Amino acid sequence: MKIVDVSESYSEHGGGVRTYVHHKLAAAARAGHEMVIVAPGHEDRVDVVEGGRIVWVKAPRSPFDDRYGVFTSAKAIHEVLDREDADVVEGSSPLYGGWAVSRWQGRAKKAFVFHTDLVAVWPQTFLAPRFGFARVDRWARPIWSGLRKMAAGYDATVVSGSWLSHRIEEHGVTGARVVPFGIDKRGFSPVHRSEEMRARMLADCGLPPDADLLIGVSRLDPEKRVPTMLEGFERASRRRPMGLVLFGRGSMERSIKRRIERTPGVCLAGYVGSREQMATAMASADGFVHGSAAETYGLVVAEAVCSGVPVVVPDRGGAAALAGPGYAETYAAGDAEACSHAILRLLARDRGQLRSACAVAARRIGTMDEHFDRLFDLYAELCDRPVVLRPEQSSPRLRVAS
């Protein structure tokens, strides 16, 4: 097959989406498929990369993070899709790129890959702390209506787990196909634990080697709820000596740096491009702390568990779906006080038992290779179906009700 992924969230300097895309390129090459990524770039150009090509379409930068672009021209996307003449086209964004794919009238089968829950990322991040998640979901009916219309322009909607299938079906987005996500287990493992690295990270936090070490890996954007993590850590650190090393960058970097300057025991390590260095840092921690309740799959949470590191995660979203009582503590999403109690509960538990439970849980977490094998099988199934003419979709009108 020839597969084209219109990946609006792909960036050369990105995090989880970049990791996912490059695994997909490699998996497609191994399976004998041709893979093309279409992404918003600074200019129109084509890069030949291992496993396929990246077609950059000139687009403006995101106002929130200049590492990313935002599609604004359906015509430009359609021209690329017409030229590539793929068997399967993926729309990997619920924003303009996804709408452009849904409206394209080419011969290819189309799959809407539900990487982003728009309601969880924006309305619930800002409004749920005051009004509650269920009420915000009701207020966001126009967004769900727009997503239903967009999904109708595809042959299948791909989700990472049954919990997400249930969530979108509750709001009328039908036809979900569950293709469980996975991680690179060869890269993330307890064997990478380094006491030297652990001591060095604690020293960066101004603490001795006998303190507890927590780690966080996150874009510094609103939906990641990093301030909740920091406040939860600050409260917990009054009860026992602990350090927190936070990896990542993003739109809130300046304000988070100011917050960290007022929070003893926290070190902002920034963006680390080396997967090997990240795997060693992850495996060397005593616990992993996460803030986001908006993810469709908790990639870094899965990496922590497979590294033998127990986790503290909110009780909603992809992170919560990966949590288990033997190796995780959960807390009410967005509640810093609850986060602090969860941290203290985790650090009070037996470390050996926690690591053993992580090892058991890691066996249930799939690999990237397994995920892409299932995804390509689904696409082969779609290609075997007879061609169905689709009505042209109307333009998106996504607004939150007041």
N, C-alpha and C positions, 0 to 999 in steps of 0.2 A: 504493500500500500504506500501511497504518498499521503503524508499527513502535514497539514499546515496549522500551526497554533498561533492565533492572534492573541498575543500575551501582553496586555496593556500594563501589567505590573512588573514586567521584566526590566532589569537594569544591570548594566555591567558591574555596578557596585552595590547590588542589592543583597538581600539575605535569603530567606526561605524560598521565595519564588525562583531566584537565580539558581539555588541548589537543585530545586525540583526540575527546572528546565534542562540543566546540563545532564542530570541523570537520565532524563527522557531522551535527549539526543543520543547518549551512549546506548541506552536500551534499544532504541529504534534501529541504530546501526547494527547491533548484534543480531536483531531479529530480521534484518534484511529490508527494513522499511526506510523510505526517504523522509526525513524530517526537516521542516522549515519553520523557523520562528519569525513571526512578524511583530515588531516592537516599535514603540515611539522613540525616536532618536533625535539627536541634534541636527542631523542631516540625512538625506536619502543616500544610503549606501548598503552594500552587501558584504558581510563578513563570512568567510568560510571557516568553520570551527570543527572541532572533532565531533563527528557524528552527523553533521549537516550544515545548514546555513542559517544565518540571522539576517533577515531583511529589515533594515531600519527605515522607518517612514518619518520624514521630518515632522516634528510636532512640538508644541510649546511645552515648557517645563511645568511640573506640578507646582502650584503655589505653596504647598506644604513641605516639599522635599525635592530640591533641584536634581537629585539623582534620578528621578523618575520623570517620564513624560506623560502627556495626556492626549489621546487621539481626539481630533476635531473634524476630520474629513472622512466621511464614508466613501467618497469617490476614490480617494487615495488607497484605502484598504481594498475596495472592490477591484481596482485596477491590478493590485498585487494578486488577489485571489483568482481573477480571470487569467492572469499570466501563468500562475503556478499550476492551475488545473489539477487540483488534488482530488484524492478519493474521499478524504475526510478532512473537514475543517473544524477546529476547536475554537470556541469563544471562551476565553479564560477570564473574562471580566464582566461584571454587571453594569459597567459604565458604557461610554460611547462605543468602545471597541466591540463589546458584546452585542450592542444594538446593531452596529454595522454588519456584523456577521449574520445576525438573525434576518436582516433585510436583504442579504445577498441572494441572488436567484441562480447560482451556478448549479452544476450537476452533482457536486459532492454531498455526502451525508454530513450532517452538522451535529456537533456535541457541545452543549453548554456545560463547561466544567465549573462547578459551583465552589470556587476558591474563596469567595468573599461574601459574607453576610452583611449587606449594606445596612440593614436595620440595627444589627448588633454593633457594627463599627461606629456609626454616627449617632442616630437618635438615642439608642440605649446607653451609649457611653456617657452622653451629657445629661440625659433626662432621667434615666432609671434610678440614680441615687436618690432623687427627690420623689419621683412619682411611681417607681416600680416598673419591673420589666414587662409584665402583662399589659399594663395600661399603655406603655409606649408602643408595644406591638399593635395595639388597637389604633392608636393615633397614626401609626405608619401604614395604614391601609392603602393609601395611594402608591406607596413604594412597592408593597406586595402586589398591587394591581399591575404596576409597570413590569415587575419581574415575571408575573404570569404571562403577560403579553409577549415579552421577549422570549421566554422559554418555549412558547408556542411556535416560534420560528425555527426551532431545533428538532432533531430527530430523537434526542435523548438528553437528559440532564444528569450529569455525573456528580455524585456526592461521596464523601470520604467514609461515611458510617451510617448505620441505621438511625441513630439519634438525629442526624441532620436530615435524613430522608423524612422522618416524622415531622420535624420542625417545618420544613418548607411545604409539605403536604397539608399541614394544618392551615396554611395560608393559601392553599389552592394551586401551588406549583406541582403539577402531577408528572408522572412518568419518570421519577427519579430512579437511577440505577446505582446501586452501591458498589463502589470499587474501592476497597480499603486501601488507605495510604500506608506507607512504610518509610523506613529510614535506611541509611547506609550503616549496617551493623558492623561492617569491617572497619569502619572508621571510629565508631563509638563503642567502647568496651571498657570494663574495669581494669583490663591489663595496662591501660595507659595511666593509671594512677601513679602520681609522683609526690612523695613526701617533700622533696626539695621544692617542687613547684608550689605545693600547698603552703610551705613555710614562707616562700617568697611572696605569695599573694597576701598572706596575713600580714607580712611586714609592710606591704604597700598600704594596708589598712591601718598601720600603726599598732599592730597587735603581735603578741608572742605566739609561738607554734602551738601552745596548749589551748588557745582560744578556738571556738567553733568557726568554721568557714562556710559561708553561704555564697552561692553564685546565682546571677541572673543574666539571661541572654535575651535581648529584646530591642526592637526598634524603639526609639524614644519619641513615640507618637501618642496622641491622646488615647486611642483605643487600647493601648497596651497597659494603661493604668499604672505606670511606673511610680507616680507619687504615692499611690496606695501602698505599693511594695516598700517604698522608702519610709513612710510613716509607720507601717507595721514593723519594719526592722528596727527603727529608732525606739519604739516602745518596748520591743522584745529585748533589745540590747541593754536596757536598764536593769534587766533581771539576771543576765549572765553575759560573760565576755564573748563577743562574736563579731566577725567582720563580714562585709558583703562586697564582692567584686561584681560590678555590673558591666557587661559587654554590650556595645551597641551605639548607634547614633541615630539622629532623626530631627524632626522639626522642633521638638521641645528641649533640645540639647542645652541651650543657654540657661533656661529656667531650671532644668534639672541639675546642672553644674552649680548654680547658686544654692539650690537646696542641699546638695551634697556637701558644700563648703560649711554648712551649718549642722551637718550630721556626722558625728564622730564614727569612725569605723567603716566608712564606705569609700570605695575606690572606683572611679569611672575609668574603665580600661579602653573604651572606645571600640572601634571596629577592628576585628582581627581577620585578615584574609586567609590565613593558613588554617585549613581544616585540622591538620595534625596538632597545631598549638591549641586550637579550641578544644579538641578531644581530650588532650592532656589536662587542660584547665578544668574541664567539666568533670572528669573522673577523679580529680584531686580534691573536690569539694566534699563537705559533709552533708550538704543539702542544697536543693535547687528551689528558688522562689520565683513564682510567676504571677503576673497581674492580669493578663488579658482574659476576658470572658467572651471575646468576639471572634476567635479563630475557628475555622472549620476543621482544622486538624492541628493538634499541638505538637508540631515538629520538634521543637527544642525540648519539650517535655519528654517525648519519646526518646530523644537522644540522651537525656539525663538518666532515665530509667535504665536504658541499655548500657549506660556507663557505670551502673551500680550505685547511682545517687538517688536517694529518696527525695520526694517532691512536696512542695506546698503550693497548691493551686486553687483558683476560685472554683465555685461550684456550678459553673455554667460554661458552655462552649466546648471546643475540641479538647482543651486541657482537662476539663472535668471528665470527659469520656475516657481518658487514658488513666485516670486515678483509680487506685484500689486500696482497700484498708490496710493491707500488709506493708505498703511502702509509700503511702501518701497521707497527707492531712489536707482537708479542704476547708474553705472559709467562704462566707457570703461575699460575692463579687462586689468590689468597690468599698468594702468595709475594712478600714485599716486596723481597727481594734480587733476584729475577728482574725485578720491576717497575723497580728502579733501573737495571739493565743495559739494559732495553728503552728507558727514557727517554734514556739516554746514546747508545744506538745511533741513535735517531730524530734527536736534536739534532746528531749528527755527520754526517748525510746532507745532500746538496745540497738547499737549500730550493726552488730553482726546479723541480727534478725532482719533488720531493714534491708541490708545488702542481699541477703538470701532471698527475700521476697522480691527484690528488684530482678534478680536472676531468673526467678520463675516467671515474672511478668514479661521480661524481655523476650522469652520464648514465644509469647503470644503476639508480640508486636511484629508485624510483617516487614519485609524488606522492600526497598525500592524496586528491585528486579521483579518480585512477586506482583507488586502493584502494576507495573507496566505490562507484564504478561497478561494480566486480567484486563487491563485497559485496551490493549491491542486486540485481544479476543473479542471484546465488546464491539470494537470498530469493525472487525471482520464480519461480525454478525449483522451490523448495520448495513454494511456494503452488500450483503446477500439479500437484503430486503428490496422489493420493487420500488421504483422511483415514485414518489408522491409529490404532486405539485403543491406548493405552499403559497398561501396568499401573502402579498407583500405586507410587511409590518409597518405600522404607523410610527412616527417619531416618538422617542421616549419623552414622557412627562412625569418625572419623578419629583414629587414634592411632599414634604411632611405636612400633615394636617395640623392646623393650629388649634 
